[in-house]
Amino acid sequence: MAEKHWIAAALVAAALAAWGADAQRAQPAAASPRIYVFENGSISGLDPALFNFKREELEQVDFVDMAYLVVHPRGTVMFDAGAVPDGLFKGDGSPVVEGVVTATKPLLPQLAAVGYKPADITYLVLSHYHSDHTGNANAFAGATWIVQKAERDYMFADDPQGIIQPATYAALRNANTKILSNEDFDVFGDGTVVVMSTPGHTPGHQVLAVKLANRGTVVLAGDLYHYPEERTTGRTPTFEFAADQSKVSRARIEKFVEDNHAQLWIEHDIATHAALPKSPQYVD
Ligand SMILES: [Zn+2]
């Protein structure tokens, strides 16, 4: 009798496991877009003066590192690619420390946990080329890369300078590429997922506006800002490619946010991300 119960329980467990595996393999298309928030780690030890702030003017000095997967009924968009390449993790659970970056979680296992391989990704959108956003860009070279011409030109210049690690995105040189010229792009043609051109931080910085059924419109802001205090003071970092352009881009996005009652998710902001469900949960 006891043995029968055990067998029945085992059969139920096996069925549930198979169902779970099927659910993951099937990658059911979302009825409307959803956003998965992936965590990569943090950046600490930054000098606030780099951002034209004094320590006491900032609520939080440290950053988080995030990446996002947008799942739309007609495809997927990876927005940013993590702070360091997954290959740098030793696999023993220890973090990867690269200068000011402490990466605690590889990206691709987080993607796999919600049922996606890099080959399942339809579009790659990088907010910009700074190395804390391009860590695993090479893994998505099979996707269509949506990039502003000015950004791509800089990335593949002979000797690009600054916060840049060309090896992390070298494979994108030959990727299917949708090149934009300081313009927006409606990714699926229905207005729900739109790349918006926001130059300034880098020559071709861009943000992603996503219209969600429940939460409303969300702007994945990349490094349009780093600290929420930049929004209220209008200050820009010392290392902007073109601070005058950043101000124009910010004004445009602030108007968009206001007109659409949108949420602005600053990618490095600790407070923004503390409030969000992290993958495998999602925002829809
Ligand atoms: Zn940046």
Residues whose N, C-alpha, C, O or C-beta is under 5 A from the ligand:
A	BS01	ZN	H130 D223
